Amino acid sequence: MKLRELGDLNNERFLHEAFDATCRKKFIHAARFRRNVYLALFAVGFICIFVAGLAGLTTLSILSLFLATLSLVVMTKYDTQLFFLLIIKQKDEA
């Protein structure tokens, strides 16, 4: 079975497959990986803000702020999905 994109939490397919144990395990792995990627982008963007600020590059500092903000918003989406899936996993195991 090929795993499709995670999608939204409100998607009917996601909610249906989130309660299936095999799909849920794959979804947890995919959500954790994507969350960590965007967390790394946030950290890089945040560090670049200070490096560009110290170098006097205002435009690069503003672009780094945009990168950090955007990656934080997207990371929050995947963190919410991961939290939702882990709660379902705990309820299923209990």
C-alpha positions in Angstrom: 0.0 0.0 0.0 1.4 3.3 -1.1 1.2 6.0 1.5 -0.3 9.2 0.2 0.3 12.7 1.4 -0.8 13.4 5.0 -3.3 16.2 4.1 -5.5 18.1 6.5 -6.8 16.9 9.8 -10.3 17.7 8.6 -9.9 15.4 5.5 -12.2 12.4 5.7 -9.6 10.1 4.3 -7.0 11.1 6.9 -9.5 10.7 9.8 -10.6 7.3 8.4 -7.0 6.0 8.0 -5.8 7.6 11.3 -7.7 5.0 13.2 -6.2 2.1 11.3 -3.1 0.8 13.2 -0.8 0.2 10.2 -1.6 3.6 8.5 -1.3 5.4 11.8 2.2 4.1 12.3 3.2 5.4 8.9 1.4 8.7 9.5 3.3 9.2 12.8 6.6 8.5 11.2 5.8 10.9 8.3 4.5 13.7 10.5 7.5 13.4 12.9 9.9 13.6 9.9 8.2 16.6 8.4 8.0 18.4 11.7 11.7 17.9 12.3 12.6 19.2 8.8 10.6 22.4 9.4 12.0 22.7 12.9 15.5 22.6 11.4 14.5 25.3 8.9 13.2 27.4 11.7 16.5 27.1 13.6 18.5 27.9 10.5 16.3 30.9 9.7 16.5 32.1 13.3 20.3 31.9 13.3 20.5 33.6 9.9 18.6 36.6 11.4 21.4 37.3 13.8 24.2 36.6 11.4 22.7 38.8 8.8 22.0 41.5 11.4 25.6 41.5 12.6 26.8 41.7 9.0 24.6 44.6 8.3 22.5 42.9 5.7 19.0 44.2 6.4 17.3 42.6 3.4 18.8 39.1 4.2 17.8 39.6 7.8 14.2 40.3 6.8 14.1 37.3 4.5 15.5 35.1 7.2 12.7 36.3 9.5 10.2 35.4 6.9 11.7 31.9 6.5 11.7 31.4 10.3 8.1 32.5 10.6 6.8 30.5 7.7 8.6 27.3 8.8 7.3 27.7 12.4 3.7 27.9 11.1 4.1 24.8 8.9 5.9 23.0 11.7 3.0 23.7 14.0 0.6 22.0 11.5 2.6 18.8 11.6 3.1 19.0 15.3 -0.7 19.1 15.7 -1.1 16.1 13.4 1.5 14.2 15.4 -0.1 15.1 18.7 -3.5 13.9 17.4 -2.1 10.6 16.1 -0.3 9.9 19.4 -3.5 10.5 21.3 -5.3 8.1 19.1 -2.5 5.6 19.6 -2.7 5.9 23.4 -6.5 5.4 23.4 -6.1 2.4 21.1 -3.5 0.8 23.4 -5.5 1.4 26.6 
